[in-house]
Amino acid sequence: MLALARKVNQSIVIDNNIEVTLLEIKGDQVKIGINAPKSVPIYRKEIYEQIQEENKQAAKADVDVKALKNLFSVEVK
């Protein structure tokens, strides 16, 4: 992990197109701003972990292929 010291309104740049700016420090909270292309997904870590877990559970689920094809009006032979 890279640890950096920044002051309010100072930024770091990641991969030439993502800018992270320290916006405010209030007590034990730090507010940051992230400027990135719309194609770059940005999640809070706890949400990202929840998405990953749900994807794992979905991958384990049994899939009724006939029902799925019927859902999309694909003829099953």
Residue pairs with C-beta under 8 A, 6 or more apart in sequence:
4 12
6 12
6 22
7 22
8 22
8 23
8 24
8 25
9 21
9 22
9 23
10 21
10 22
11 19
11 20
11 21
11 22
12 19
12 20
13 19
13 20
14 20
17 36
17 37
17 40
18 34
18 35
18 36
18 37
18 40
19 34
19 35
19 36
20 32
20 33
20 34
20 35
21 32
21 33
21 34
21 35
22 30
22 31
22 32
23 31
23 32
23 33
24 30
24 31
25 31
34 42
36 42
43 51
65 76
66 76
69 75
69 76
70 76
